[in-house]
Amino acid sequence: MGTSVAVRSAFIHGIEAMPVSVEVGTTGGVPGFIFVGNPDKQIMEAGSRVRCALGECGFEIPQVRFTINLSPGEARKTGTTFDLPIAVGVLIASRQIPASVADHAVFVGELNLNGTVVPSRGSAAFALLAAEQGLDLVTSASTSAPGPYAANTLGLESISQLKAGLSCLRPLSATAPDTEASSPPDDLDYADVIDQEIPKRAMVIAAAGRHGMLMVGPPGSGKSMLAKRLPTILPPLTPEEQAEALLVHSVAGRPTDTIAAGLPPFRDPHHTISIAGLVGGGSPVQPGELSLADKGVLFLDELPEFAKNVLQSMRQPIEDHFVRLVRSSGVYTFPCDFQLVAAANPCPCGHLGDPGHECTCNPAAVTRYQGKIGGPLMDRIDVVCDVARPSEKSVIRGGKGMGSQEMRELVINAREFRSWREAREDGPAGPGGARLNDDAQRMFESYAERLRLGGRAIVRVARVSRTIADLAEHELVQQDDVIEALGFRSRSKL
C-alpha cells in the first residue's frame, strides 16, 4: 500500500512567491519519478538530480515509483527550486527522516548531484511568503540574507544535514543598515566634478523634488559623471523602500548587498537595450531595468540613440509607477517608481553650440536627431540643464567645488521642510502644488505670456519652483524661485 506526504514550497510569479504543495506518493511499478501538476522541463529533470544527490549523501534510493504532484495544478510551475522539497518528500515517504521536519518550514532550492543546495533567485520573495505564513524558509546556506526576513531563513548546505533535523540549521545573518553603511561611497563624490556648479545645483533640485532631468552638452563635458553621483546625495532608503527594491533585485537574481545597506539602486542600461530588457519580459518573465531602478535612479545616456519604440514604452510606467505585462502564462506586475536622469548630445557630432569645436551637422540631421526623443517623454522631464565643457585651466589645476556631503544635506533638509510645510498647508494649491506670493504670481503670469508657455510647461515650472523654495525654506514661492525654475525649463531643442 502506498504512502503520501506533502512538503511546502513555492515558485516565482512576477515578484511574488506563489505557494505550492509538493505531494510525494509511492506506488508499485517500475522505479522512477512521475511528475504531474503542470511542471516545466526543468522540473521534469529533478528526478535525476534528486536520485544522484540522495545516493551521494548516504541515503537509500527506494526502488519504488514516486508520483510528484505540484498543487495547485492549474498554475504553470517553472524553475529548479523544487529539487529540495522533492528530496525532503522522498526521504519522509521512505521513512529516512521524520515527518516533523516538514511541519513548520517552506523548502526552496536546487540540488547539485553531490547533494549541496544551490541558491535560487527570489530568496526575498520566498522568505516574505514564509514569514506571512508564520513559517521558516529552508534554502541554500549560500543565499544572500534576504534583508528584513533573514531571521526566519535557515541555511542548508547539503541534504545530508537533514539527518539531524532542522534544529542544527542557523538563520542567515542579515546585513544591518547603519549610518556609515548608508553613506555615499568614497570613490564617488561630486567634489571630483570640476567647473560644473550650475549642473550640480540642477542635480540638487532634481534630487530634492524627485524630478526627471535631462542634461544636454558636448562629449566630455561630464554628463555621465554627474549622473552616476546622483545616488550619493539621495537619502537612504526607508525600510519600506528597501524591502520593495530588495524584492525586485532578488527575483531578478541580482546582487542585493548595496540595497540591504540602504543605498538606492542605480541603473544605466546601454542604448541598444530591447523593450523586454527595459520594461521586463522574457521566459520566465522577469523585471526589466525600469523595475530594477525602483526606489532609485534610471540613467539613460545618449538618449537619442535609444530606439524610439523603446523610449515610448516608458510613458505609461513613468506615470503609473508600475509595469503590467500580460502573457499567456498570466498577468505580471512589477513596481517602477524611479527618478529618471538622461543625457544627450545636442546633435549627431555633439558639438552644436560648443565654442571650442565646430559642428559638422547639417540642419536636417540636427532636427532628425533631436526629434528621436519625442514630446511625450519630454513632458515627463521637469529639469533641463545645459552642461558646458569645463575649462582646461580648471581641470589642470584640479579645483574642488561643492561635494556630495554638502549637496546631500541640502536635499535631506529640503525634503524635511516639504514634509513640515505640507502638514501645515490647508486649502487648494496652485499648479504643480505651488503656492506663490503676490509678486511671484504677477511675475510668473508675465513670463508665461511672454514665453508662450503651454499648460504642461507652466505646471513643470511651478513644480520646480516649489522645490527650489523648499531648498530655501520658503513657505510661499518667491520671485527668485520662479526665475531659477524658468532657467531650467525645457528648451526648444531636445
N, C-alpha and C positions, 0 to 999 in steps of 0.2 A: 504493500500500500504506500502511495507517495506521500511526501510531506511538502508543505508550502510555508514560506516565510516572506515577510515584507521588510524592506530596508528603505528609509527615506533618502531621497536625493533631489536633484534639481537640474534644470538646464537654462541657458540664457536665451531670452527672447527680447531683443532690443537692449535695454539696460536693466531689465528686470530678471530676477531669477524665478522661474516657474517651478512649483513643487511637483515632484514625480515620486510615485511609489514603485520601487523596483521589486517585483514579486518573483521569487525563485521557487519553482516547483520541480519535484523529481518524479519521474515515471520510468516504467520499463521501456526497453527498446535499445537501439544502437546508441552507445555512449556518445555524448556531444552536447551542443547548445542549439536551442531553437529560440529565436527572438521574435516576439510579437509586440504590438503596441506602437506601430508607426515609427520604427527606427530607421536611421540612415545607414549608409555603407560603413562609416567609421564604427558605429555601434555593432554592426554585424560582425566586425573583426574582433570584437572584445573577447570572444570566447577563446581564441588562440592565445591572446596576451594573458588572460586570466589563468589558463591551464599551465603555461610556462612559469608564470610568477608563483603559483602555488607550489609547483614542484621545486623551484629554486629555493623557496623559503622553508622547506621541510614539511610541508603539509601533504596529506594524501590526496591523490587525484581520484575522486569517486568514479567508478565505472558505471555510471548511470546517465540517463538522458535528463538534461536540465532544460526546462522551459522558462525563459525570462520574459516576463510581461512588464512593459513600461506603461503605467497607468497615470493619467487618463489617456486612452488610446487615440482620441481624435487629434491631439496636437502632434505635429511632426517633431521628433526628437533628433537633435544633431550633436556632434562632438564626441570627444573621448572621455568626458567626465564621469561616465557610468561604469568605468572599469572597476573602481574601488568598491562602490555599493554592490556590484555583481559578485565580486570576490567575497565580500562580507556575507552576502546572502548564501553563496555556495558553502562557505565554512559553517554557517549556522545550520543550514539544511543537512549537512553531513555530520553535524554534532562535533565539529572540531574546535569550535569556540562557543561560549554560552550565548543564548539568545538575548540576554540582557545587554550585550554590547551595543545593540542597535536600538535600545529603548529610548534614549534621550539625545540622539545625535542625527545630523544630516551628513551624509558621506558624499564627497565630491573629489574626484581625482583620476588621472590617467596612470596606468601602471607600465613600468618598463618590464622587460622579460625577466629581470633578476628580482622583481618584487618591490623595487623602490617606487615611491609615489611621486609623480611629476606634477608641478604646479599647473593649474588651469586658469585661463583668463576669466575674469569676473569674480575673483575671490571676495571683493567688497559686496557685490550683489548677493552672493551665496551667504555670506556672513550676516547681512541685513535680514535676509529671509529667515535664517535660523534664529536670530535674535527676536524677530517678531513672533515666532512660534514658541519662544522660551526654550530653545534647544541649543546644543553646541554644534559647531561646524567642525567636522574632521576632514582635513585636507592635507596637502603636502607640507612638510616642515620647511621647505624651501620657498614657500609662498611669502610674498611681501605682506607685512602686517596690514590688514585692511582697516587702518585708521581707528575710528571710534568703536569698531566691532572686534578688535583684536582680543578682548578679554574672553569672548566665548568662541574663539577659533583655536582648535587644538591641532598641533603639528604632528603628522605621522611620516616618519622617514621610510619605513618599509612595512609591508603587511605582516612580516614576522613578529612585529610588536603587538599584534592583535592577540597573540597567545596569552599575554599578561593583562588583556582588557584595556580599557581606556584610562584607567587610573594612573598609568605610567606616563601619559602624554601631558605636555605642558602647553599653556596658551602661548601664542605667538607674541613676541614683545612689540608693543606699539611704539610708534615714533611720536613722542610727545612734543607738540609745538611749543616753543618758548619765544621770548622776545629776541634772543640772539639768533635763533634758527630762522625766524621770520623776517630778519633784517635783509636789506638788499645784498646781493653777492658782492664780494670785494673786487672781483675782476670787471664789473660793470658799474660805471659811475658817470653821471653827466658832467663831472668836472673834467673828464677826458675829451669832451666835445668842445672844441675851441672856436671862439668867434661866432657863436650861434645863440646869442642870448634871446633874440626875438623868437626863434623856433622853440627854445626852451620854455619861454613864457607861454607859448601856444600849447606845449605839452602839459604844463601845469593846469591850464584852463581845461583842456580836454580830459585830463585825469580827474580833476575836481568834479566835473559835471558828467563824466562818462559820455562825452560827445564823440561822434565819429569825426575822424580827422584825415585830411589829405595834405601831404607835403609835395610841393612842386619845385623842382630845381634840377640843375645840370648834374651829370655824373660826377661823383667825387665830392659832392657838397656836404655829405654827412647824413643823408636821409635815413639810411639803414642804421647808422649808429644811434641816431635819436630814437628811432622806433624800438630797437632792441633793449634800450634802457628804460622804457616806459614802465615795465613791472617793478623797477626799483623804487618808484615813487608812489606806487599804489599801496593802500592799507593792506595788512594781512587778511587772509580770508576769514570770514566768520565761521563758526562751527557748521552752520547750515550750508554755506557756500562750499566749504571744504568737503563735506560729506557728498554733495552732488557732483563736484568735479572729480573726486576720488572714484565715485561710482562709474562715471563715464570712462575715465582712463583705465580703470581696472577691467571693464568689459571689453575695451579695445585692445587689451593686452599691452598697454604702455606703462612705462615706469611711473610710480606714484610717490617717490621719495620727496620731491620738492613740494608737491601738493600736501602730503602728510605733514610737512614742516610749515604749512600755512602760506606758501608763496603762490601767487596767481599764475596760471599757466600762460605760456606764450607760444603761439603757433605761427609759422611763416611758410606756408606752402609755396612751391615753385609755380610759376605761371603756366606750366604745361599740365597742371592738375585737371582731372576729369570732373564731371558733375558728381559722379558717385564718390570720388575721393573727397570732394568738398562738402557735400551735404549728407553723405552716407549712402550705403548700399552694399552691393556685393553678395556673395553666398558663402557662409551665412551673412545676414545683414548686420553691418557694424556701423558705429558712428563715424562721421567724416570730420574734417578739420573744423567745421563750424562748431560742432559739439565738443571737440577736444579743446577748443578755446573757451568753453563755457566758464564763466566767472573770471575770465582773464582777458587776454589781448589776442586779436587776429590781425596779423600784419600781412598785407598784400603788396609786395614790392613789384615795381614795373607794372602798375595796374593796367595800362592799356594793352599790355601783351597777353593778358588773360583772354581766353575765348569769350566772346560776347554772351553766348548762351550760358556759360559758367557763371559769369557775373550776374546775369539776370536771375539765375536760380537762387540768388541770395536775398532777393527782395522780400519775399514773404517771411522767411526765417528771421530776418532782422526785425521785422515788425512784430511777429508773434512770439519771438524768443524760444521757439521750438521748431524742430523739423518733423514732419509727419510723412512717412513713406508707406505707401500701400503696395503690398506684394501678394502673390498668390498664397504665400505662407502666413499672411496675416498683416496687421497694421502695426507699424513700428513708430514710436515717438521718442525723439532724442532732444534734450534741452540744448539751447544755444544762445544763452544770454551773455554776449561778449562785447568788448569795445573794439570797434573797427578802426584800424590805422592803415592808411595806404600811402604809397609813394609813387610818383610818376615823373618822367622827364617831360618837358614842355613840348617836345617834338621828336621825331624819329632819331635825329642825330644827337639830341639832348642839349643843344647849345642855343636854342631860341631865347633871346634876352640876356645871354651870358656876355658881359662886356669883355671877357678875356678870350672869347673864341667866336668865330663867325659861323652862323647857321647855314648849312648847305641844303636845307629842305625847301622845296617849292611850296607855295601856299596851299595847293590842293592836298599835298601829302600831310601837311600840318593839320588841316581840317579833318582829314580822314583819320589820322592818328588820335586826335583829341576826341573825336566822336565815338571811339570804341567803348568808352566807359558807359555812356548812356545817361540820360537825365534822371530816370527813376532811382538809380543808385546814388547819384549826386544829391538827390533830395534827402538822402539819409546821412549826409555828411554835413556837420554843423560848422566845423573849423577848417578853413583852407589857409595854408601858410606857405609863402614863398621861402625857399631855402637857398641862399646865395652861396657861392663857393667861398670858403674862408680865405682871408688874405694870406699870402705867403709869409709875411713877417710874423703874423700871429702864430702860424703853425711852427715856424722855425724857432721862435722864442719860447714856445710851449706855455703860453699863458693859461691861467686857470679861471674859469667862470663859475657860475652857480652850480653846486654839486647836488647829487641825488638826495642827500640827507636834508638839505635846506628846502629843496623842492617838495620832498615828501611831507615835511612839516606843514608847508603851505596847503597841500592837498588835504591832509587829515584835518587841519583847522577849518578849512572851507566846508568840508562835509559835516563836521560837528556843528558849525554855525548854521548850516542849512537845516539840520535836524532841529536845532533850537528855534530857528525862525519859523519853520513850518508848524511847529507846535503852538506858536503864538498867533499865527495868522488866522483870520476869520473872514469869511465872505469870499466872493469871486475874485480871481486874479486876472491879469491881462493875458495877452498872447504869450505862449511859452511859459506860463506860470510866473511872469514877471510883473511886479508892482512898481511903477515908475513914479518919481516925484514930478511936480508940475513942470519944472524946467526940462527934465529929461523927456517928458511926454511931448512937449512942444517941439523940441529939437528932433526927436525920433520921427514925428509926423512930417517935419520939414524935409529931412533926409530921405525918408521913404518916398515922398512925392518927387523930389529932385532926381533920385536914382532909379525911379520907376520900379520899386521893389514889389514883387508879387506877394500873394498871401503866404506861401511857404517860406519865402525869403524873410518876410517880416517875423514869422514865428521862430525861424532859426536864429536870427539876430537877437530877438528878445530872449531866447533861451540861453544864448551865450552871454549876453549882458547880465542876466541873473546870476550866472556862475561867477562872472568877474566881480559882481557886487558881493557875493558870498566870500570871495577871496579877500576883499577889502572890508568885510564885516559891515556892509551897508544893509540896513533893513529894507530900504527902498532903493531901487536902481537909480543911479545918478547919471548926469551928463557924461562924465568921463568913462563910465562903464559902457554906455551905449557907443561912444566914439571908438573905444578899443574893440568892441564887438564888431562894429562895421568894418574895421580893418582886417578882420579875419573872415569876412563873408565870402561866398563862392564867387569866383571870377567868371568872366565870360569864357575864358579858356579853361578847358578841362572842367 
